[in-house]
Amino acid sequence: MKFAKKLQEELEQGWNGQYLDYKALKKVMKNGEGEDFCIALSSELHKVHDFMRHQQEALQDQIPGMLMEETQQIKLRGRSEERLENCVVVVQKIESFKHYSDLTFEAMRKIIKKFD
């Protein structure tokens, strides 16, 4: 299976526009000059970096609040399914973020290899 197709199949639906645009970079590489490719790649990397920073900050903001809530619940000897569901949601977000990072890294590696 070609990587571009694999990438399209594995995208996180809500984040479609945030991935490295592998197809567009391939097109620039074929039709443009090296400088055009470098400019396009730089733009894509800035987009990815900004998105990753935003996602990381959002996760970092959620976790301390959950830990404080959990500590308060332990003191009160109470357990809440809502808290457990919140933890599951955060873990899913972390897993999605990791998958995004892995796909983006692979796309970057492959497109740079093609450019060499």
Backbone hydrogen bonds, N-H to C=O, Kabsch-Sander energy under -0.5 kcal/mol:
donor,donor_aa,acceptor,acceptor_aa,energy
6,K,2,K,-2.2
7,L,3,F,-3.2
8,Q,4,A,-2.0
9,E,5,K,-2.1
10,E,6,K,-1.6
11,L,7,L,-0.6
11,L,8,Q,-0.6
13,Q,11,L,-0.6
15,W,12,E,-2.2
16,N,13,Q,-1.0
18,Q,15,W,-2.4
19,Y,15,W,-0.6
19,Y,16,N,-1.0
22,Y,20,L,-1.9
25,L,21,D,-2.3
26,K,22,Y,-2.3
27,K,23,K,-2.2
28,V,24,A,-2.5
29,M,25,L,-2.4
30,K,26,K,-2.2
31,N,27,K,-2.6
32,G,28,V,-2.7
37,F,33,E,-2.0
38,C,34,G,-2.4
39,I,35,E,-2.3
40,A,36,D,-2.4
41,L,37,F,-3.1
42,S,38,C,-2.3
43,S,39,I,-2.2
44,E,40,A,-2.3
45,L,41,L,-2.7
46,H,42,S,-2.2
47,K,43,S,-2.0
48,V,44,E,-2.5
49,H,45,L,-2.7
50,D,46,H,-2.6
51,F,47,K,-2.1
52,M,48,V,-2.9
53,R,49,H,-2.6
54,H,50,D,-2.2
55,Q,51,F,-2.6
56,Q,52,M,-2.7
57,E,53,R,-2.5
58,A,54,H,-2.2
59,L,55,Q,-2.3
60,Q,56,Q,-2.6
61,D,57,E,-1.9
62,Q,58,A,-1.4
63,I,59,L,-2.0
65,G,61,D,-0.7
66,M,62,Q,-1.8
67,L,63,I,-2.3
68,M,64,P,-2.4
69,E,65,G,-2.2
70,E,66,M,-2.4
71,T,67,L,-2.3
72,Q,68,M,-2.2
73,Q,69,E,-2.3
74,I,70,E,-2.3
75,K,71,T,-2.0
76,L,72,Q,-1.7
77,R,74,I,-1.1
78,G,73,Q,-2.5
84,L,80,S,-1.5
85,E,81,E,-2.7
86,N,82,E,-2.2
87,C,83,R,-2.1
88,V,84,L,-2.3
89,V,85,E,-2.4
90,V,86,N,-2.2
91,V,87,C,-2.5
92,Q,88,V,-2.4
93,K,89,V,-2.2
94,I,90,V,-2.4
95,E,91,V,-2.6
96,S,92,Q,-2.6
97,F,93,K,-2.4
98,K,94,I,-2.4
99,H,95,E,-2.4
100,Y,96,S,-2.6
101,S,97,F,-2.6
102,D,98,K,-2.7
103,L,99,H,-2.6
104,T,100,Y,-2.6
105,F,101,S,-2.5
106,E,102,D,-2.4
107,A,103,L,-2.5
108,M,104,T,-2.5
109,R,105,F,-2.8
110,K,106,E,-2.5
111,I,107,A,-2.5
112,I,108,M,-2.2
113,K,109,R,-2.0
114,K,110,K,-2.1
115,F,111,I,-1.6
116,D,112,I,-1.8
